[in-house]
């Protein structure tokens, strides 16, 4: 993984010193909260319902064991012993005290981490496929390009005060695990007819109150043109993007109002101006960055222990079937560690769990840890012979839940338990859905399913692209939950369709139960997933299951 240069180290330390002084001025009253707010947001510090929240950047979701241990130390020293992994592949601490924040930032700097640009109208943390560098279907590891984008965008003088926040996602595989089409810029690595590697460039995706799937503005962009082209997109957006209405300020609205053809023309025009200015310096930097992402020295050992455990141990077999993914080296596997034990808060990890993951990565995972946008933790390089030992350790720590990609592997925002913007609770709904389907023992029979829950219209839980999406709203002071079906965040991305009227808090779990029992009744075979069945039969059978025949007609 990438290690800080002298410049990186000096830059982050200077920002810590600067913000330390700003905190001191806030505490002694020299700065009002209104004056302090933009300063703290530039450093990832939010004011939530009950306390401050610090959002720490985990660039493209990659962590070292040393960094994970430091996050555990921060959780124990200045928080409440846990952290929350987010859909931006970051980690949030929900209870820091303002006087302690400078010390936290200094502790992060000790392990080459920071909270810069995790908030504000700037380029946020660049996210990537959490299986990057390991996946069997990958064209190329996208993380060197993500790191190039991170360095270019950090403190970029032109893009610190954009019309609105800006999110970039990148994947190096045909199967899109990074939800690129729901980002302001999505980059999908592709090969052209000549076998050359480049990017499909997708612009204008986003969720929130106006969900849109991004549009392709370049079918093939040579890799050497990445930075000038991305800069061209941002430059055009910075010029055209609306600043009179924050609800219409994202690039998706700019693209919709201006038109794809005109935006593409302006981007290409600006790209032609910018391209010569880079002079190949970005490619020299990229070459240096690539060296930091060289594959580990893979071992060569028998996999008999894995095979024996898989045959003999049902618990291990269930975990292996759901939580392992194919690695490019067939002696290895990609391990997803679920943070979603039935009834747990999705995305939360205790300090002890963090330390165990760090130990496992060091002992068995070539020192590599990833955070997924689905709020789980990944060990991307594990030899199959080590999997039984890893499973045994995870089992003791409550981290061996065999549910990755199933009903209880739910994405959920913090909702009204923490967030000042939320209009409904998300976490308890996720917990109740998970425990319900565990109790009725239908989770594995239902099979692959992505449920995503947001506690407000801002859609931090990505509900629009859930196979089943749940949006919590306030209706005259009462929580009301809308359901959408058929959403998809993959390479076939689509926004889900509303079923009809929403459901009260105590009605939403029974409603999800009715949907999934209807699916089990109508699927063509056990191999037909919920999303496949929905695409085959459409909305009507599920509306009938939710509202009854008469109610289904009224909901239309």
N, C-alpha and C positions, 0 to 999 in steps of 0.2 A: 504494500500500500504506500501511498504518497507520504513522504516525511517533509516537515517544514524546512524551507530554506532560511537563511539568515534574515532575508527580507520579511518572510512570513512571520517569523518569531518577533522581530522588531515591531512590525505592524500591529500584531495582536496585543503585545505588551503596551504599546502606546495607546491603543483603544481602551484597555483596562485602566490605565492611569487617567485617561481623559474622563471616563465614566465614573471612576472613583471620586474625582473632584466634583462632578455633577451631582452625585449622590450626597456628598457632604453639603453642597449648597442647598439641596432640597431639604435635608434634615435640619439645617440651621435657619431655614425660612428664606434664604436668599432667592430661591426659585419657587414659584407657585406650582401647583399640580398641573395647571394648563401649560406653563412654560416647560415643566419637566417631562410632560407626556411625550412629545416628539423625540426627546433625547433618550428616554428609556426604551421607546419602541425601536429605535435604531440599534439597540443592543438586546433585543429579544425579551424585554421585560414588560409584561402585561399586568393590568390590575383587574383581577377576576372578581367573582361574587364575594369571596371570603378572604382573599389574600392576594398577594402578588403571585404571578406565575412566570417562571423563566423557561423560555424555549431555547434549547441548545441544539446547534446545527450538527447533524451527522451527515457530512457530504456523501451523496449517492448511497447512503445507508451503510457505509463501511466503517467498522470499528476494529481496533486491536484489543487484545486482552487487557493491556495496561490501561487503555482508555475506559473499558468497561468497568474495571476495578475502581477507577477514579470516579466514575458516575455513582458507583455503590457508596464510595466514601462520602461524596457530596450528599447523597440521599440520607445517610446516617448522621452526618455532621450538621447540616443546615436545613434538612427537610424532615419528613416523617417516615424515612426508611424505605421509600419506594420511588420509582419514576414511572412515567407514562409514555410509551412509544406511540408515535402519531402516524397519520396517513401521509405526512411529508418525510417519513423515515427519520424524524427527529426524536428527541426525548424532552419531555416537559417535567419540571418540578413545580408542584402545585402550592407549596407552602413556604417559600423563602421569605425571610424578613428583609426589608429594604437595607438596613445597615450591614447585612451579611452578603449582599449581592456582589460587591467588589471582591470579597474573599473567594466567592464561588467562581467568579470569572478568572481570577488569578489561578485557582486550582485547575480550571479547565485549560488555561494557557500552559500549565506545567506539562500537559499531555497532548499538546497541539490540538486544542479544541477551543471553540468560542461560541458566542450567540449572535454574531453579527449577521444582519440581513435575514433574520428569522421572522422579521416583522417589517412593516412599513411598505411604502409604494416603490418597491425596488425589486430586483431579481432575487427571488427567494432561493432556498436550498434546492440545488439541481438534484432531481431524483433519478433513479436508474433501476433497471431490472435487478431484483435482489438475488438472482441466480447468476449475475454477471461473472464471466470468467470461469464458470463451472458448467453451465447448462449444456446438455448434449445437442440441443438444436441451435446453438449460437453460431452466428456468422463471425463475430469478433467481439472481444470484450469492450463494452462501451465506456468503461470507467475512465480510461485516459482522456477521452473527449469530455466527459463530465467534469473531470478535474481541470481541464483546459478552460471550460466554460466558467467554472467556479473562480479560477484565478482572474480571468478577464472581467467578470461581472462584479467582483468584490471591490466596493468603493469606486466603481466606475463613475467618473464625474458627471457624465451625461445622463446616467440612469439611476440616480439616487432619489429623484422626485418625479417618478412616472405618474401618469394619470391614476393608476391603480397598481396594486401588487401584480407581480408577473412570475409565472411558474413554468419551468422547463422540465421535461422528462425525456429520457433517452433509453432506448433498448437496442441490443445487438442481435436479437433473435426474431424469427418470423412470428412466433407466438408472443403476443404483447402482454408481458407481465407488469408493465410500468404505466398502464392506462394513458398512453401517449395522446390519444385522441380527445382526452378531456383536459388538456393543458393549453396554456397560451401558445407555447411552441412544443410540439411533439416531434421527436427525431427517431425515426425507425431505420435501422441499418439494413441496406438492401444491396443486391448485386445487379449490375446492368448486363446487357447482352454480351458485352466483352469480358464479363467475369470480374469487373472492377468493383471495389467496395465504395459505397457512398451512403447518402441519407435520403430517405423520403422526408420532406419537411411539411409538417402539418401545423397550421396556424388557426387560432381562434376557437379552440376548444375551451370548455369550462362548465362548471356546474352552478351552484348558487341559485338565485331567484330566476335566472334566465338560462337554463341549461342548454348547451349546444355542443355538438360534435364538431371537432376541428375539420378544416378543409385542407386538402393537399395543394400547396402552392408550388412545390417542386417535386416531381417524381424521382429525380435523381440529382443529388448535389454531391460533387466530388468531396472527399473528406478534407482535402486541403483548403476548401472554400468555406468550411464550417463557420469560423469566427466572423469573417466579413459578412456572410449572409445573415447570421443571427443578429449581428449589429445593425444590418440594414433593416431587418424587421422591426427591431426595437426603436430605431431612429424614426422610421415612418410612423409607428404607433405613438411615439413621444410627441410628434408634431400634430397628428390628427386626433389622438385620443381626447375624449371629452373630460373636462375638468369642472364643468358646471353642475354635474349630477353624478355622484359616486356610484349610483346604481346602473349607470350607463357608461361607466368609465373603462371597463375591461376591453381588451383588444377584440373579444368576440363581438361586442356591440359595434366597435369601429369597423370591423370587417363586414358585418351585416349591413350597416348603414352606408358604407362606401362602396361595397361590392367587391367580390373576389377578384374580378378581372382588373379593376382599378388598383386595388391594394397590391396585387401581384406586379402590375406594371411599375408602381412606385417603388416597391421593394427591389425589383430587378434594376431599376434606374439608379437607386442609391447604392446597391451592391456593386455596380459597375464603377461608381466613384470611389468606393471604399477599398475594393479588392487590391488595387496597386499600392495602397498606403501601408498594407501589412508587410510587404517586402520579404515575406518568408520567415519573419521572426517568430511568428506563431508556430510554424512547422519545426523550427529548432527547439522551441520550448516543448512542443508535443513529443518530439523524439526523446527528450530527457524524461518527460513524464512517463512515457511508455515503459521505460526501464524499471520504474517503481511498481509496475503491475505485471511483471514477469510471472508466469505460472509457478506454483511451488514445485519443489522436487518430489514428485509423486513416488510413493513406495511401491514395492512389488512383493506381495505376500499372498499366501493362500486365503481364500474366502470361505473355507470350510466351516469356521465357527459361525459365521452369519447363516449359512445354509442350515446348519444343525439347529440353531436357535429358532430360525424361522419355522422349521418343521415341528419342533417340540413344544414351543411356548406360544399359546394363543394370544396372550397379551402383547408379546413382542411382535407377533405376526400382524395383529391389528394395527399396531403403531407403524410398522414398516410399510404396510399397504397404504396408509393415509399420509404419513409424515415424511416419507422419503421420495426424492425425485431423481431422475436419471442424470448421471454425471457424464461429462465428455470422456472420462476414463472409466471403463466398465468395471474396474476393481473398486471404484469409489461410489459414494452416494452423496446427495445433497440432503442435509437434515434440516427440517423445519421444526423448531421448538415452539409449540403452541403456548401462548400466554392466556389461552381461553379455557382453562379448566372449567367444567360446568358450574356456573354460579359465580365465577370470578369476574372482575372488571376487565373487559377486553383491553389489552395493551399494557396493563400494569405488570411491573416486575419488582419484587422486593430486592433489597440490597444483597441478601444472601443468595437469591437466585441469580443476580447479576454476577456475583463472584464465582458461583458454580459454572456458569456459562463461560466465563473467562478461563477458568481452570480447564474445562473440557476443550475449548478451542486451542489452548496451549498444548495440552497433552495429546489430542487426537485430531485437531483441525487445522494444522499448519498456521495457527495464530490468526485466523481470519474469522470475523463475525460480521453478519449483515442484519440490518433491520429492514423488514418489508413494509410496503405501504399498507399491507393488511394487518399491521401491528403485531407481527410475530418476529421471532429471532431465528436466524439461519446460520448453520455451520456449513459452508459451501463445499468443503473438501474433507470428507471423512472416509477413510478406508473401511470397507465393509467388515473387515475382521474386528474393527473397534466398535461397531454398532451395538453389540450386546452390552458391553461395558458402559457405553454412553446411555443407553436406555435404562440400565439399572440405576445410574446416578440421577437421571432425570426423574425417575419414578419416586425416589426418596424425597426429591425437592418439589413434588407436585407439578412437574413440567412435562410429564409423559402422556398427556391427554392425546388420544388417537383420534383427532377430529379435524385435521387440516383439510379445508375445502368442503366441510360438511356443515350441517345446520348450525351448530354452535360456534363455528369459526366466524364469528360476526364482527364486522367493522362497526364501531360505535364511537361517536364523538363524546366528549365529556358531558354534554348536555347541561341541564339545569342544576346538576349537582355541583358544578364548578363555574360554568361559563356565564358571563354577564350578558351575553347576547342571546342565550338559549331561551326558547319559549316552552320547552317541555323536557322531560327526562328521557335520556337515552340509555344510560347504563342499567337501570333496573329492568327495562324492557329486554335488553340483551340477555341479562342474567336469567330472567323468567322464561324466555324462549328456550335458552340452553338447558335449563333444569327440567322444563316440561318435556322436551323431546328425549332427554336422557331417561326420564322416568317412564315414558311410554315405550321406550326401546325401539324407536323408529328411525333414529338418526342414520344408521348405516344402510337401512333399507331405502331411505329417501335418496341417499347418494349425493353426488356433487351438487352443491347449492351455495350461492353467495347471497347472504342477507346483509344489508347495510342500513344503518340507522343514523339519522341526523336529528338533532334536537332543535333545529331552526332552519329557516329558509337558506342560510348560508351554505348548507350541504357539506359540512366538514366530514361527515360520515359517508359521503359519496353515494347517497341513497338512490340517486337518479340512474346509476349504472349497476345497481344490484339486481340480481335475478328476481329477488323480492326486495323492494325498497320501502323503508318506513320513514316518514317525515312527521316529527312532532310539532304541533302548532298550538297556539293559544286561541281558543274560541270562547270569547266572553268570560275569560278567567278560568276556563276549564281546559285541561290537556286533551287534545284531539289528534289522532294519528291517521294520516293518509297512507294508503298502500299503493305502490306502483309495481307492475309486473313486467318482466321481459327485458329489463335493462341489461347491459353488457359492457364491461370495460376493456374487453380484449381487442384484438385486431378487427373484429366485427362489431365495434362499439355502436351502441344504440341507447337512446334515452328510454327509460321505462314508461309505461302507460298507466295513468291513474285508473284504479278500479271503480271509483265512485266516492260516495260519502265516507268520511273518516270514522274512526272508532274511538270510544273512550278508553282511558288507561286500562280499566279492568276488562275491556273487550278485545284488546289487540292480540293477546296470545291465543285466545280461542279462534280469532279470525285467521291467524296464520295456520293454526291447526286445521281449519276447514279447507284452506287452500291446498295444503300438502296432502291431506287425505284424498281430496279430489284428484290431485296429481297421481297418487298411487292407484286410484281406480281407473284412470283413463290412459295411463302410459301404455305404449304399444308393447314394451318389453322391459325387463329390468335394466337393460342397457340404455334405454331412452331417458336422458336426464330431464330435470324439470325444465330447463331452458329449451331443450329440443322439443319437449312435449308442448310447451307454450307456443313455440313457433309453428308447430303443426296444427294445433286446434284453436289457437287464438284466445282472446280474453273471455268469451261468453261462458264457457263452463265454470270458470273460476268466479265470475260475477254471480252466477247462480249459486255456487257453493257459499259465497259470502253473504248474499242478500236474499236468497230464495228466488224463485222464478219471477214473481211479481216485482220484488225489489230490484232484480237485475234489470228489468225493463225500465223501471223508474230511474236507475242509476245511469242509464245510457245517455 
